[in-house]
Amino acid sequence: MKPIDFYFDYASPWSYLASELVEARLAGIEVRYVPIYIRGLESFASGMPYAGAKLAYLTQDLQRCADHERVPLAPPAGFPVNGLHMLRGALVADARGKRAEAHRALMRATWAEGADTSDPSVVCAILARTLGESAAAVAEAAASPEVKAKLREATDAAVKLGIFGVPTFAVARAAGDPELFWGHDRMDYAARAARRA
């Protein structure tokens, strides 16, 4: 059984949907969470690439998918969301052995509770509760050069693999780059690839 790398950004509501479904859809498969900065991807480098009719459709489709999957959805008033502070905070939580708890708390605060997680003070407060540390300690750790470099390196590596959006699931192949599956609705495909001998 091959592991699956799950590339995501907290700024992505589709990453949130995937996060809520991943344990059930990929049960029995090792899932490695890889936070990347969506604005480091070419299609998002200059901001939201969707507008007008497409943005309206995607908004409706997000609600439709959330309803279908019975995933609570209450997006923040400010959109698009800047996930940078959450991504850095998630790396801090991972180093503290609290990745799962922090990941769940950040995703749900943003997309199920409508919190303004573009605000670094909001992010630090969430992580302080989750990690049992002061908000100041979390902020200092998240602002470290090591954390910033780790996020940059992960994003650059994702770009080199051909990742253009999140969520993306990657399954290693015998030779060459991994097989990529883009979208919260492609987990079944990724699972089949992971189970192939």
Sequence and secondary structure as in RCSB ss.txt:
>XXXX:A:sequence
MKPIDFYFDYASPWSYLASELVEARLAGIEVRYVPIYIRGLESFASGMPYAGAKLAYLTQDLQRCADHERVPLAP
PAGFPVNGLHMLRGALVADARGKRAEAHRALMRATWAEGADTSDPSVVCAILARTLGESAAAVAEAAASPEVKAK
LREATDAAVKLGIFGVPTFAVARAAGDPELFWGHDRMDYAARAARRA
>XXXX:A:secstr
   EEEEE TT HHHHHHHHHHHHHTTTS EEEEE  GGGSGGGTTS    HHHHHHHHHHHHHHHHHHT     
 SS S   HHHHHHHHHHHHTT HHHHHHHHHHHHHTS   TTSHHHHHHHHHHHHTS HHHHHHHHTSHHHHHH
HHHHHHHHHHHT  SSSEEEE  SSSS EEEESGGGHHHHHHHHH  
